[in-house]
């Protein structure tokens, strides 16, 4: 079908407006607060945990309470509870993957965020990669970690449990999707000297905007400048 030049200015404006509504825009802090509150209140996950949720392009533009609930309709409380109580302590669903931390003994444990970014036993793909390959395609995605990424391992370059470079998995299927990394609480590292939280967190923010959501949500690096409230 051939396209015709629009000769009526008003109709042209309406068409342009209608077309723009399908464009995914950045998250607002209100949207992030609604999503994180919904998961917390609906699934009541205990302990250290992390999850990734993806929404399709249409859902991303609104993220109301109703379309959050509709998107997660197949990720039921019973299925998630059962999976997190299993030996793997990982849930892999249609729109969401969730992990608990795993205690390996001898004071060693795999943090929850790490476990979503690395292949599980018997798999060549991480839970995040598996999620991103499923239908529907992601229009936007939120990576939530209850605790801030630890500095001793998770954000320290060249360590076994380093997670920063693994965040590129969000672009494994579709480049430059809208995404955010959100944490709620500060991870307590009493046995390690805290090096440089601003520098370490900035490495994450360069991969995807970093937020803290507790009583409210806010950017950790608004306009590229570190918000010290993020670590307060």
C-alpha positions in Angstrom: 0.0 0.0 0.0 1.4 3.4 -1.0 1.7 6.2 1.6 0.0 9.5 0.8 1.0 13.0 1.8 -1.3 14.3 4.6 -3.1 17.4 3.3 -5.0 18.2 6.5 -2.7 19.6 9.2 -5.0 18.7 12.2 -5.2 15.1 11.0 -1.4 15.0 10.5 -0.9 16.2 14.1 -3.2 13.6 15.4 -1.5 10.9 13.5 1.9 12.0 14.8 0.6 12.0 18.3 -0.9 8.6 18.0 2.3 7.2 16.6 4.4 8.7 19.4 2.4 6.8 22.0 4.0 3.6 21.1 7.5 5.0 21.9 9.0 3.7 25.1 10.1 6.5 27.4 12.3 6.4 30.5 11.1 5.2 33.8 9.7 7.7 36.3 10.4 7.3 40.0 6.7 6.8 40.5 6.6 3.9 38.1 9.6 2.2 39.8 8.0 2.7 43.2 4.7 1.1 42.0 6.5 -1.9 40.5 8.8 -2.6 43.5 5.9 -2.0 46.0 3.7 -4.4 44.0 6.3 -7.2 44.0 7.0 -6.7 47.7 3.4 -6.7 48.8 2.2 -9.5 46.4 5.0 -12.1 46.8 6.3 -11.4 50.3 9.8 -12.7 49.6 12.0 -13.1 52.6 15.7 -13.0 53.0 18.2 -11.6 50.5 16.7 -11.6 47.1 16.9 -10.1 43.6 14.6 -10.2 40.6 14.3 -9.0 37.0 10.9 -8.0 35.5 10.3 -7.2 31.9 7.3 -5.5 30.4 6.3 -5.2 26.8 6.4 -1.9 24.9 2.8 -0.9 25.5 3.0 -1.7 29.2 6.2 0.3 29.6 4.4 3.5 28.7 2.0 3.3 31.6 3.0 0.8 34.4 -0.2 1.4 36.3 -1.1 -1.0 39.2 -3.5 -2.8 36.9 -1.1 -3.4 34.0 1.6 -4.5 36.4 -0.8 -7.0 37.8 -1.9 -8.1 34.3 1.7 -8.5 33.1 2.6 -10.7 36.1 -0.6 -12.8 35.9 1.2 -16.0 35.0 3.9 -15.5 37.7 1.8 -16.8 40.5 2.6 -16.7 44.3 2.4 -20.5 44.5 4.8 -21.1 41.6 7.3 -18.6 43.0 7.1 -19.9 46.5 7.6 -23.4 45.3 10.6 -22.5 43.2 12.3 -20.4 45.9 11.8 -23.3 48.4 13.5 -25.8 46.0 17.2 -26.6 46.0 18.0 -24.1 43.3 16.2 -21.2 45.1 15.6 -19.6 41.7 12.3 -18.9 39.9 12.2 -18.6 36.1 8.8 -17.4 34.9 7.2 -15.7 31.9 7.9 -12.1 32.9 10.1 -12.5 36.0 13.1 -14.3 37.3 13.8 -14.3 41.0 16.7 -15.6 43.1 17.6 -15.9 46.7 21.2 -15.9 47.9 22.7 -19.3 48.2 24.9 -20.3 51.2 27.8 -22.5 50.0 29.1 -23.1 53.5 32.5 -22.0 55.0 31.2 -18.4 55.1 30.8 -18.4 51.3 27.6 -17.5 49.6 26.5 -16.4 46.1 24.6 -13.2 46.3 21.1 -13.1 44.7 21.9 -10.5 42.0 25.0 -12.5 40.9 22.9 -15.7 40.6 20.6 -14.0 38.0 23.5 -13.0 35.8 25.5 -16.3 35.7 24.4 -19.7 34.3 22.8 -22.0 36.8 24.0 -25.6 37.1 23.3 -27.6 34.0 22.6 -24.5 31.9 24.6 -22.4 29.4 22.5 -19.4 29.9 21.8 -17.2 32.9 18.2 -16.8 34.2 18.3 -13.2 32.9 19.3 -14.4 29.4 16.6 -17.0 29.4 14.0 -14.4 30.4 15.1 -11.9 27.7 14.8 -14.6 25.0 11.2 -15.4 25.9 8.1 -13.9 24.3 6.9 -11.2 24.6 9.9 -9.1 23.7 11.0 -6.7 26.4 10.2 -3.1 25.9 11.7 -2.2 29.3 13.1 -4.1 32.3 13.8 -3.5 36.0 16.6 -5.3 37.9 15.9 -5.1 41.6 18.2 -6.2 44.4 17.1 -5.9 48.0 20.7 -5.0 49.0 23.1 -2.7 47.2 25.8 -4.6 45.2 28.6 -5.5 47.5 32.0 -3.8 47.0 34.2 -6.7 48.1 33.1 -8.9 45.1 30.1 -7.8 43.1 31.4 -4.4 42.0 35.1 -5.0 42.3 36.7 -5.6 38.8 38.2 -9.0 38.0 36.6 -10.7 41.0 34.8 -14.0 40.5 31.4 -12.6 41.5 31.8 -9.4 39.5 28.4 -8.4 38.0 28.9 -5.1 36.2 29.9 -6.4 32.8 27.2 -9.1 32.9 24.5 -6.3 32.8 25.1 -6.2 29.0 22.8 -9.3 28.9 19.9 -6.9 29.0 20.8 -5.9 25.4 21.3 -9.6 24.3 18.1 -9.6 22.2 17.2 -5.9 21.6 19.7 -3.1 21.9 19.2 -0.2 24.2 15.9 -1.2 25.9 14.8 1.0 28.7 16.1 -0.4 32.0 16.9 0.5 35.6 18.9 -1.1 38.4 17.1 -0.6 41.7 18.2 -1.4 45.3 16.5 -0.8 48.6 18.9 -1.4 51.5 22.7 -0.9 52.0 24.6 -4.2 52.1 26.5 -4.5 55.3 30.2 -5.4 54.8 31.7 -5.4 58.3 34.7 -7.6 57.4 35.8 -5.6 54.4 37.2 -2.1 54.1 34.8 -0.1 51.9 36.9 1.3 49.1 35.1 3.7 46.9 31.3 3.3 46.8 30.8 6.3 44.4 33.2 4.8 41.9 31.9 1.3 42.2 28.2 2.3 41.9 29.0 4.6 39.0 30.2 1.6 37.0 26.7 0.2 37.3 25.1 3.5 36.5 27.0 3.6 33.2 25.4 0.3 32.2 21.9 1.2 33.4 20.5 4.1 35.5 20.9 3.3 39.2 18.1 4.0 41.7 17.5 3.5 45.4 13.8 2.8 46.3 12.9 2.7 50.0 10.3 5.2 51.3 10.7 6.9 47.9 12.7 6.4 44.8 15.5 8.6 43.5 18.4 8.5 41.1 21.9 7.8 42.5 23.6 9.9 39.8 21.2 12.6 38.7 22.9 14.5 35.8 25.9 12.4 36.4 26.5 13.7 39.9 26.6 11.3 42.9 23.7 11.7 45.3 25.1 10.9 48.7 21.6 10.0 49.9 22.0 6.9 47.9 24.5 5.5 50.4 23.1 7.2 53.5 
